[in-house]
Amino acid sequence: ALQDRVLEMKNNPTEAEDKLWQSLRKNLTGYHFRRQHIIDRFVVDFVCLTKNLIIEVDGDIHDYKKEKDKERTDILKTLGFRIIRFKNEEVLRDKIGVIKKIENELKALSFGEGLGEVNSLSLGEGKGEVIKVFTTRADTLFGATYIVLAPEHPLVTQLITHITNKNEVEEYIKNARKKSEIERMAEDKDTLTGSVQGKTGVELKGIKAINPANDEEVPVWIADYVLPDYGTGAIMAVPAHDERDFEFAKKYNLPIIDKPLIDAKEIIKKVGGKTVTKFKLRDWIFSRQRYWGEPIPIINCEKCGLVSVPEKDLPVRLPEVRSYKPTDTGESPLASISKWVNVKCPKCGGVAKRETDTMPNWAGSSWYYLRYTDSKNNKVFAAYPQPLPREGEKRNPPLWGGFRRDKFPLLWGG
């Protein structure tokens, strides 16, 4: 059904979609875009997979679909995509301006990679502790008006006896721990009440931090949208230069101060910070409902539950089929091949079925680089550990292919 939708949209584009595509297909932005591309259960107008950027061109009907558009946007964001939207008339009226906005968005770091700075902000009132914060905008440090910690941040536990609203803070932390990372990043529900209210948090009353740029005290908050394993688990909030910080500050009546930007290198040196590179890989849907891909080596037994395919039977090979078109049920085409699906359980020998979803191409590309360490071995794929090269010996170096191929396989394979 989605494939039919793709063909219909490609054959009947709006005037604005066609006009924008003529520019994107010529790579005027310096990046390759695809049009009417399927992501999860959606067909997006245009996507640059290299930068995980989706472009949507909205007609008048979207004025009545704001709730559905928001749900769609939230899901795509949890999959690691950024979304930029334009109205039909905006593209038709100012195509050059639209391309300029897309180019600016493409300059942003993609898929959670953050090239930023770690700066230290001291806690006030004799607490003697330091909060290390990660930011990609050290030039806005003078505009930081509050600090936000992840609920799991160790400093919260260390300072709990100094916090005057201890019960409120502990209740918030308890509820935050019940939520997955995807829920924390995507939902706009109040962690305490469950009502829809936007991003939520609780101030650590009795605790203040000192901004090292101007020695001014700022309040310290915890909020579940800050994750403990990204950066340092703490952020400086600059509401005048960040939309999320701005909405949070408006909601909780926090100061919004628009200070002039400063030279990032100078301020990093002044406060004793350092430049670091951070990677953030989001949780994502690993399985695919398609024929092409490595079969997931799991067998579902009525008695034993999920059972791993024995190592001697690996790899699980795809069966030869006449048709590998998607099914009407949403299942993988493999689900209809009974001879391949129906097997005996490796544990009890009872009736069982193979997992019919397949892995994405990341699985197949997260291990191949190991072969370069032992490329002449005729017995195994690669022996480990490998001895150091002998004097004069030459080995084939790894051959990478851009951001997605030189970083992701190492991250997933590691």
C-alpha positions in Angstrom: 0.0 0.0 0.0 2.8 2.4 0.8 4.6 1.6 -2.5 1.4 2.4 -4.3 1.2 5.7 -2.4 4.8 6.5 -3.4 4.0 6.0 -7.1 0.9 8.1 -6.9 2.8 11.0 -5.2 5.7 10.8 -7.6 3.3 10.8 -10.6 1.1 13.6 -9.2 3.3 16.1 -7.4 2.0 19.5 -6.4 3.5 22.5 -8.2 5.5 23.4 -5.1 6.9 19.8 -4.7 7.9 19.6 -8.3 9.6 23.0 -8.2 11.6 22.2 -5.1 12.5 18.7 -6.4 14.0 20.3 -9.6 16.5 22.1 -7.3 17.1 19.2 -4.9 17.7 16.7 -7.7 20.5 18.9 -9.1 22.3 18.7 -5.7 22.3 22.5 -5.5 22.6 22.1 -1.7 25.7 19.9 -2.1 23.8 16.8 -0.7 21.8 14.0 -2.3 18.1 13.9 -1.7 15.4 11.3 -2.3 11.8 12.1 -2.9 8.7 10.3 -1.7 10.7 8.0 0.4 9.3 5.4 2.9 10.4 5.8 6.5 8.8 3.6 9.1 5.0 3.8 8.2 5.2 7.2 6.5 6.0 8.5 3.1 8.1 11.7 3.4 8.3 14.3 0.6 12.1 14.6 0.5 14.9 13.2 2.7 18.7 13.5 2.8 19.8 10.2 4.4 23.4 11.4 4.8 22.3 14.2 7.2 19.0 12.6 8.5 17.1 15.6 7.3 13.4 15.4 6.1 11.7 18.2 4.1 7.9 18.3 4.1 5.9 20.6 1.8 2.5 21.2 3.2 -0.7 22.2 1.4 -3.8 23.8 2.9 -5.1 20.4 4.1 -2.3 20.4 6.8 -4.0 23.3 8.6 -6.6 20.6 9.7 -4.0 17.9 10.4 -1.8 19.5 13.0 -2.3 16.8 15.6 -1.5 14.0 13.1 1.5 16.0 11.8 2.8 16.4 15.3 2.5 12.7 16.0 4.3 11.9 12.8 7.0 14.4 13.5 7.6 13.0 17.0 7.9 9.4 15.7 10.4 10.5 13.0 12.4 12.4 15.5 12.7 9.3 17.7 14.2 7.6 14.7 16.9 10.2 14.5 15.5 12.5 11.8 15.2 16.3 11.8 12.2 17.8 10.0 11.8 21.1 8.3 8.4 22.1 6.9 7.5 24.6 4.2 4.1 25.7 2.9 3.3 25.4 -0.8 3.0 29.2 -1.2 6.4 29.7 0.5 8.2 27.4 -2.0 6.4 29.0 -5.0 7.0 32.6 -3.8 10.7 32.3 -2.6 12.4 29.1 -3.8 15.8 30.6 -3.3 15.0 31.5 0.3 13.7 28.0 0.9 16.9 26.4 -0.5 18.9 28.8 1.7 17.1 27.5 4.8 17.7 23.9 3.8 21.4 24.6 3.3 21.6 26.1 6.8 19.8 23.1 8.3 22.3 20.8 6.4 25.2 22.5 8.1 24.0 21.2 11.5 25.6 18.1 12.8 23.5 15.0 12.1 22.2 11.9 14.0 23.2 13.2 17.4 26.8 13.9 16.8 27.8 16.9 18.8 31.0 18.8 18.3 30.9 21.0 21.4 32.5 22.1 24.6 32.5 20.8 28.2 32.4 23.7 30.7 32.3 23.6 34.5 29.8 25.5 36.5 30.3 25.6 40.3 27.5 25.0 42.8 27.0 27.9 45.1 26.4 28.2 48.8 29.4 26.3 49.9 28.4 23.0 48.4 31.9 22.6 46.8 30.7 20.6 43.8 31.1 21.3 40.1 28.6 20.6 37.3 30.2 19.7 34.0 27.9 20.7 31.1 28.1 19.8 27.5 27.1 22.5 24.9 27.5 23.0 21.2 27.1 26.8 21.8 29.8 28.0 24.1 29.3 31.5 22.5 26.0 31.8 24.3 27.4 31.1 27.8 26.6 34.7 29.1 22.9 34.0 28.3 22.6 30.8 30.4 19.9 31.5 33.0 19.4 28.0 34.5 21.0 24.5 34.5 19.2 21.2 33.8 20.4 17.9 35.1 19.2 14.4 34.1 17.1 12.9 36.9 19.8 10.2 37.2 22.7 12.6 37.6 24.8 11.5 40.6 24.9 15.1 41.9 21.2 14.9 42.7 21.8 12.1 45.1 24.8 13.8 46.6 22.9 17.0 47.3 19.6 15.5 48.3 20.1 16.6 52.0 20.4 20.2 50.8 17.3 20.2 48.6 14.3 21.7 50.4 11.7 20.1 48.2 13.2 16.6 48.5 9.9 14.7 48.3 8.8 16.4 45.1 12.2 15.8 43.5 12.3 12.1 44.6 8.8 11.5 43.2 9.8 13.1 39.9 12.9 10.9 39.6 10.8 7.8 40.4 8.4 8.5 37.6 11.2 9.4 35.1 12.8 6.0 35.7 9.7 4.3 34.5 10.0 5.8 31.0 12.1 4.6 28.1 14.5 6.9 26.4 12.2 7.2 23.4 9.3 8.2 25.7 11.4 10.8 27.4 12.5 12.3 24.1 9.1 12.1 22.3 6.4 12.6 24.9 5.1 15.9 26.0 3.4 14.5 29.1 3.9 15.7 32.7 6.0 13.1 34.5 4.1 13.7 37.7 0.5 14.0 36.5 0.6 12.4 33.0 -1.2 15.4 31.5 0.0 16.9 28.2 1.8 20.0 29.2 5.1 20.1 27.2 8.5 19.4 28.7 8.5 19.1 32.4 11.0 19.5 35.3 11.4 20.2 39.0 13.7 22.8 40.5 16.2 21.7 43.1 15.2 24.3 45.6 18.0 25.3 48.0 20.7 24.7 45.3 22.2 27.3 43.0 25.0 27.1 40.4 27.5 29.8 39.5 27.9 30.7 35.8 31.7 30.9 35.3 31.4 33.5 32.6 29.9 36.2 34.9 29.9 34.7 38.4 26.1 35.0 38.6 23.9 32.5 40.4 21.4 30.4 38.3 18.8 27.9 39.5 19.3 24.1 39.0 16.6 21.9 37.7 16.1 18.3 36.8 14.1 17.3 33.7 13.5 13.9 32.0 14.3 15.2 28.5 17.9 15.4 29.6 19.5 12.0 29.3 22.3 10.8 31.6 24.4 9.2 28.8 24.5 12.1 26.4 27.2 14.6 26.9 27.7 14.9 30.7 24.0 14.5 31.6 23.8 18.2 32.3 23.0 21.2 30.0 23.1 24.9 30.4 19.9 26.5 29.2 20.0 29.6 27.1 16.3 30.4 26.4 17.1 33.4 24.1 18.9 31.1 21.7 17.2 27.7 22.0 13.5 27.0 21.3 13.2 24.1 23.8 14.9 26.2 26.5 12.6 29.1 25.6 9.4 27.1 26.0 10.7 25.6 29.3 11.6 29.1 30.6 8.2 30.5 29.7 6.4 27.6 31.3 8.3 28.0 34.6 8.8 31.7 34.6 12.5 31.5 34.3 14.7 34.5 33.1 15.2 35.0 29.3 18.2 37.2 28.7 19.5 38.0 25.2 23.2 38.6 25.7 25.6 39.4 22.8 27.4 36.3 21.4 31.1 35.9 22.3 34.0 34.2 20.7 33.7 30.5 21.6 37.4 29.8 21.8 38.0 32.7 24.1 35.2 31.8 26.6 36.3 28.1 26.6 39.8 29.2 27.6 38.4 31.6 30.2 36.2 29.1 32.0 38.7 26.2 31.7 36.5 24.2 29.3 37.6 21.9 26.5 36.4 20.9 23.1 35.2 17.3 22.7 33.3 15.2 20.1 30.3 13.2 21.3 28.2 10.6 19.6 24.6 9.8 20.4 22.9 6.8 18.9 19.2 6.7 19.5 17.1 3.6 20.1 15.7 2.7 16.7 13.6 0.0 15.1 16.1 -2.7 14.0 13.8 -5.1 12.2 12.5 -4.7 8.6 9.4 -6.2 7.1 11.0 -7.0 3.7 12.8 -9.8 1.9 16.2 -8.2 1.4 18.3 -8.3 4.6 19.9 -10.7 7.0 17.2 -13.0 8.6 17.1 -12.5 12.4 18.4 -15.8 13.8 15.5 -16.4 16.2 12.9 -19.2 16.4 9.6 -18.8 18.1 8.6 -22.0 19.9 5.0 -22.5 21.3 6.6 -24.2 24.4 10.0 -22.6 24.8 9.3 -19.1 23.6 12.1 -17.2 21.7 15.1 -19.5 21.0 18.3 -18.5 19.3 19.3 -20.5 16.1 22.2 -22.8 17.0 25.6 -21.6 15.9 26.1 -24.6 13.6 23.0 -23.5 11.6 24.3 -20.0 11.1 24.0 -18.0 8.9 20.3 -18.3 8.3 20.1 -17.9 4.5 17.2 -16.3 2.6 15.1 -18.8 0.6 14.8 -18.5 -3.1 11.4 -16.9 -4.0 9.4 -15.9 -7.0 8.0 -12.8 -5.4 9.4 -10.6 -2.7 6.8 -7.9 -2.8 5.4 -6.6 0.6 2.4 -8.4 2.0 -1.1 -6.9 2.6 -0.8 -7.8 6.3 2.3 -5.7 6.9 4.4 -8.8 7.6 7.6 -9.6 5.7 7.3 -11.5 2.4 9.1 -14.4 4.2 6.0 -14.9 6.4 4.2 -16.5 3.4 6.9 -19.1 2.7 5.7 -21.9 4.9 8.4 -24.4 4.0 11.1 -21.9 5.2 9.1 -20.5 8.2 8.0 -23.8 9.8 10.8 -25.5 11.7 11.5 -27.6 14.8 12.5 -26.0 18.0 16.3 -26.4 18.6 15.5 -27.0 22.3 12.5 -29.3 22.5 12.0 -30.4 18.9 8.4 -29.1 19.0 6.5 -27.0 16.5 8.1 -23.6 15.9 8.4 -20.8 13.4 11.3 -18.7 12.2 11.4 -14.9 12.8 10.3 -13.4 9.5 11.6 -9.9 9.9 15.1 -9.1 8.5 17.9 -6.9 9.7 18.6 -3.5 8.1 21.8 -2.9 6.1 23.6 -1.6 9.2 23.9 -5.3 10.4 25.6 -6.3 7.2 28.0 -3.4 7.3 29.0 -3.4 11.0 31.5 -6.3 10.8 33.0 -6.4 7.3 35.9 -4.1 8.2 37.3 -6.9 10.4 38.3 -8.8 7.3 40.9 -6.0 6.5 42.8 -7.1 9.6 43.3 -10.6 8.1 42.5 -10.5 4.5 44.6 -13.5 3.4 43.2 -16.0 5.9 41.7 -18.9 4.0 40.4 -20.7 7.1 38.3 -18.1 9.0 36.9 -14.7 8.3 39.5 -13.1 10.6 41.6 -14.5 13.3 41.8 -12.6 16.6 44.0 -11.1 18.0 46.1 -10.2 15.0 49.9 -10.0 15.4 51.6 -6.7 14.5 52.7 -6.5 10.9 56.2 -7.8 10.2 58.8 -5.4 9.0 58.2 -4.6 5.4 54.8 -6.4 5.4 51.9 -4.5 3.7 48.3 -4.9 4.7 45.2 -3.7 3.0 43.9 -0.6 4.8 40.2 -0.3 5.6 38.2 1.3 2.8 35.5 3.6 4.2 32.8 5.5 2.4 31.7 8.7 4.1 30.2 9.5 7.5 27.7 6.7 7.7 30.2 4.1 6.6 33.3 5.1 8.5 31.7 5.8 11.9 28.5 3.8 12.3 30.0 0.3 11.5 32.6 1.0 14.2 30.0 2.2 16.7 27.6 -0.7 16.0 30.3 -3.4 15.6 32.2 -2.2 18.7 
